[in-house]
């Protein structure tokens, strides 16, 4: 067995005995053959320590138990863009995006096309067995006309569309330099498949460009055939629809040299919008009154309410104090009305999950946001909402939460500018939670507005008014 495979496969029987040397693939499945070839080719190229294998949802989902290389598990259909991220972060790496037909040609079609057209040196291995294998044998984009599946029990009809010919589709793009379709149904074609995969990986190693290898593979389980009959079925039924051979082979000179990213903390910090020179080398002491070492916030409102801006200001101020902080924006389809939101985490040490599915604090700028997210706030958490726009809160606000009704919009209007209501809300949040010093937030705001000095006094006043709105509660 190739040294690129682990000596024992821990997923099976704890790596003990015969099962510890066996994969989870069904007898006669083509995945095992392709895995073997990939492992031996990586070894021959001396690239084991530089290889990153991307396996998404599908029959190959557990490939990371087998390949002793860098491994990433991608969401369904997202392997190409995960691979792209690895390649850009580590230009010298050998990235293999290994995908099935349901993954690559259905849910991941947009990612597949976009990354192929970019043309960066990546290798995509596409296993086409004409079926959704792992999830129960449903109709796949590559299923043949007349083929019976779990979701086409009478056979694929014309109204269900024609099989998608991915190799031909990819070959039409300008980005790829090498596209070939191969098969596994006999020894001669298995040799051709191995050569095609090696060429694709070699082209990537030489920094020449993007390669796409489509492999016609047997699925005896869902075809309900023996391995030998499944090979015959691929030859007689699939190959006429998916002709084998090279679809594109363009000679190019090595060109990809990066760009090599910087992993220096100062440079990475700058990506957040916080300037490295403004960030403390050591973390500020975590506020002693906060029992939790990681607090989550959700800012929600309609487009134009400033929820995203308030969230970003909070995150930037936290980063500049040396905390770990994250921001995930989510935009609804409405430009006005409805709700969009931002999830924020601020941690004393490290944010482990940037999502705020159960926030400690909700700041709601409109009624739809309050109605949608109030029930998600954890027990003992805080709900702050704009009572100007929500004069009567919903009757079903969850018990066991502190609820603050503050007229953000009215306060901002009294100051002469309704649009600063998000800064009012930020002042309210700071005064109630005291997660960050008020001066830190104002220092960040002043820096953001350094080119708009004329509006800084108004924003300072809005922040102070928001802080003052909490005083009756705190006293």
N, C-alpha and C positions, 0 to 999 in steps of 0.2 A: 504494500500500500504506500502511496506517495507520502513523503514527509510533510507535504502541505496539509494533509489530513491530521486531525488529532489521533493520538494512539488509541484512545478510547472515546466513545461517544457517550458522554455523561447522561444525555437525555434518556437513553435506553438502558433499563435495569441498572442504573447507577454506573454504567460503564463496565459492568462485570459480565464475563462470559461471552457467548456468541452474540447475544443481543447488543452488547457493548461495542461490537464491531460491525453492526448492521444499521443501515439508514431506515427511515420510516416509509420509504417509497414502496409502492406495490410491486409485486413480481412482474417483470416485463416492462416497467415504466422506463421511459427514456432519460429521466432526470439523472439516474445513477450513472449512466454511460457518460453523459455530458459532464457531470461532476468529476468523474475520474479523469477525463481529458483535460479539463480546466486545471485540476490540481497538478497533473504531470507537466502541463505547459508552463504554469507559473514556476514550477521547480526548474525546468530547463532554461527559463529566462533569468533565473536567479533573482526573482522579484518577490519572494514570499514576504519579506519584511516591508515591502512597499505596496503590497496589494490591499485594496479595500473592496470587499464583496458586499454588494447591496442586495438584500433579499426582502421583497415586499410581501404582502398577503398573497397566499397561493400555496401550491403544493411544496414550493421550496422555502416556505416560511421558516423552517428550522435549520437552514443551511449553516447558520453560525455555530451549530453544534458539531459540524463536520470539518469546516475549513479553519485551519490554524493560521488565519490572516486577520487583518483588520476587518471588522464586520459592522454593518449598520442595518438595523431593521427599519424599513420604510413603511409608511401608511399605504393603504391600497392605492396603487397607481402612481405613487409619488417617487418611485425609485430613481428615475432619471434626474430629477431636480436635487434629490439627496446626493446622488453621485456627482452632480455638477458642483454642489457646495464643497464636497470633499476634494474635487480636482482643483478648484480655485484656492482652497485653503492649503493644499499640499500638491503643487504642480508636478512634483516628481513621483507622485503615487500612481499606481496602476489600478484604475477604477473599473469594476465590472458591475454593470446593472443587469441582474439576472431576473427575467420576468416571464410570466405566463401570458396566454392570450387574453384572458379576461382582465388581467391587471394592466397589461400594456396597451391593448387595442380597444378597451372599453373605458373603464373609469380613468385610465391614465393616458388617453389618446392625446389630449392637449399638451401634457407635459412631454410625451414622446416626441411629438412634432416640433415643439418649441426648442427642446434641447438638441434634437438632430439638426435643425436649421442653424443653430449657433456654430456647430462644426468643431467644437473643442475636442481634443483627444480623449475620447471615452469609448468604451466597448460595451455594447448592448447585446446580450445573448437572449434571444426571444424563443421560448419554447412554445411551439404551436401544436397542441394536441386536439384542437377543434372542439374543446369542451371546457367548461368550468370544472376543474378536477376536484379541488379541495372542498368546495362548498356544496357539492351534491349533484354534479352533472347537469347543470343548467345550460341553456343555449348560450354559446359564446359568439363574439363577432366573427370568428373563423369557422363556426359550425357549417357543415355542407348543406346545400339544398336537399331536402328529403331526410336529413339526419334526425333521428329521434333522440330527444333529450328530455330531461325532467320538466322543462318548460315548453317543449315542442313535442308532446307525446305522439302526435300524428306525423311528425316530420317537419323540418323547416320549409316554410312556403315562401313564395315570392313576396308576399306582403310583409314578411319578417326581414326582408332585405337580403342582399347577396353576401357571401363570405368576403371579408375584408382582406385584401392582399397587401399585407404590411410591407414586405420587402420592396414591392414595386412602388408603393406609396412613398417610402423613405428614399428610394433611389431617385425620385423626381426632384427632391430638394437639393438646393445648392450646397448645403452644409456638409453632408456626409461624403467621404472619399471612397469607402468600400462597403458594399452591400452584397450579401450572398445568401441564398437559401439552400440548405442542405437537409439530409435525412439520415435516419439511423436503421433503416429496415434490413440492411445486409452489410457484410463486412466491407465491401468496396465503398459504400456510402458513408460508413462510420469513419473510414480513413479520410475521406474528403471533408467530413465535418470537423475532424480534428485539425486538419490543415487550415481550414477556414478560420477556426477559432484562434489558432496560433498566429495566423497572419494578422487578424484583427488586434490581438494583444501586442504583437510586435509593432504594428503601426502606431499604436498608442504609446508604447515605450519609446519609440523614436520621435514622438511629439509631432506626428504628421497629421492626425485628424481623427474624426469620428467614424466608427465602424459599427455595422449592424448585421448580426448573423441570426437568421431565422432558421430554427431547427424543427423539421417535421418529426413529431415524437409520438410514440404509442401510448395509449391509455387503455390497457386491457380491461380495467375495472369497469369504466363507464361504457366502453364498447361492448362489454359482456362477451369478450372473446379471450381465447388463450393468447399468451404472448406471441406465439408463432402466427396465429391467425390475425392478431392485431398488426403485426408487421406487414402482412399481406394486404390488409385493409388500407394502411397508409399508402402503400405502393399503388394499389389499384384505384383507390377513391380520392385520396388527398392529392397525390402528385399531379394528376391531370388538372386539378383546380389551382394548385400551387406549384407551378413548374420549378424544378430545381435549377441551380446555376447562379453565376455571378450576374447581378443586376447593375452594378456600378463598380468601377475600379479606376480611380483617378490617381495618377502619379503626382505626388506633391513633395516638396522639400520640407524638412523639419522647420516648424515655425513657432510653436507654442513655447513661450519662455516665462509664462507667469500670467498676470502679475503676481509676484510673491507678496502675500499679506504680511503685515507686521503683527506680532503677538505681544509687543511691548504694552504694559498696562496703560501708559500715558496715551498711546495711539488708540487703543481700544476704547478708553474712556471718552476720547473725543467723539466717537461715533454716537454717543448718547446726547451730544449737544453740550455736555459739560466740558469746559476747557480744562485740560490737564493741570495747568498752572493754578487753577482755582480749587483743585481737589486736595484734601489733606492726605498725607501718606498714611497716617494711622486713623483708624475709625474713631469717631467720636463715641463717648460712652453712651450706651443704650439708655434711653430714659428709664429711670429707676421705677417710676410708677406703673410702667407697662409690664404686666406679667408675661405676656407672650413675646417671643423673640422674632416673630414674623407676623406682621399685620397686613391684612388685605383690604383693599378699598375698591368700590365700584362707583364710578362717576357716570351718570346716565342722563340723557336729555335729547332733545331734538336737534337737528342740524342748526348751528348758529347759537346754541346756548353756551358754548364754550366749555363743555365737559371735557373734551379731549385736551384743550389747552391747560385747564386746571390740573388734570392728571399729569401732564408732562412737566408742569412747574413743580409739582410735588416730587416727582421722580428725580428731576435734575437737582433739586435742593438736597435730596437724600444722598445722591451719588457724591455731590460735592462735600458732604459731611463724612464721606467714607463708608456709608452703608451700602449694602447690596440692594438694588431696587430694579424693578421691571415694569414695563408698560405694554399692554396689549390692547390696541384699538379695535373696535368692531363697529362697522357702519351699517345702518339699516338702509333700505332702498329709498327712503324718503329724504328729500333735500330739506324739507321742513315738516314738522309734525312727526309722529311715530317716535322711535327711540334709537339712538346709537349710544354706545357705552365704551368705557375704558376700564380694564382691569389693572390694578396697581398692587404690587407687593413691596413692602419695605422690610428688610430683615437685618438683624444685628450681625449675622455672619454670612449666610448664603440663602438666596431664594431657591427652593427646591421645586416649586411648581408655580409658574407665573400666572396661571389662571386664577380667577377669584370666583369660583362657582358658589362658594358660601362666604361672602365677604364679612369682615368684622364691621365695616362701615359702608353704608350706601348713601351717596349724595345724589338726590333725584331732582332734576330741574323741571320736569313736567309730569302730568298725571299718568300717561302711559308707562313711563319709566318706573314710577312708584308702584303702579299696579303690577308690573311685570317682575320686578326684582325684590320687592319688600319681603316676600316669603322666603327668599334665599338667604337673608341675613341670619347669621348664627344666633342662637339664643344667648342673651347677654350683650349682643351687638348694638349698634346705633344706626338709626335711620334719620337722615337730615333731608328735608325737602323744602321746596320753594312754596311757601304758603300764599304768595301773591297769585300764582297760577293754580294752586290747589287749595282753595279756601276751606274745603271740607275733605279731609283725607278719607280713603276707602274704609268701609266699616270692618273689613277683614284684615286689617294690619295685624301681623302676628304678635301675640303677647310675649312678654319676657324680653322686649327690646326697648331701649331708650329712644324715644321719638322727639325730634326737635323740629318744630315748624318755624322757619325763618323766612321772612319776605324778601328774598334775594333781589327780585326784580324791582320791588318798590324802593328798597334801600338804594339800589343803583340808580333808579330814576330820580330819586330825591337829590342824588349827587350830580345829576345832569347827563348821565350816560347809561342807559339800560344795559348796554353790552358788557359792562364791567361786573355784572351780577356773578360771573364765575369767580372773580377775585373776592367778592363778598363771601361767596360760599367757601372759598379757600381759607379766609380769615375765620369763619365760623368753625370749620373743621380743625384748624390749628388750635384755636382757643379751647375747644372741647377735648380733643385727644392729646394735645401737646406732644405729638410724636416728633415734631421738629420745632426748634426754636423759631419764633416769629421773625426774628431778625435774619435767620438763614433763608427763609422763604422770601422775604423782602429783598435780600441781597441778590438772590437768583432772579427775581422779577426785575430788579433794577438793571441787572446785566442783560437780560433779554431785551429790555427797552432802551438799551444804551444809545441806539440811534433814533429814539423817539422820546427824548427827554421831556418834551412838553406834556406828555400824557402820564408821566410817572407820578406827579402829585395826586392826580385823580385816582390812580390805582392804589397808591398808598392809603388814600382816604377810604377807598372801597374795602381794602383789607382790614383797616382799623375798625370800620363800621361792622364788618362781619365778626370781628373779635368781640366787639361791644355787645352784639346781639346775644351772646352766650352768657354775659355777666349775670342776668337775672336767674338763669338756670343754675349757675355755679354758686350763687349766693343763697 
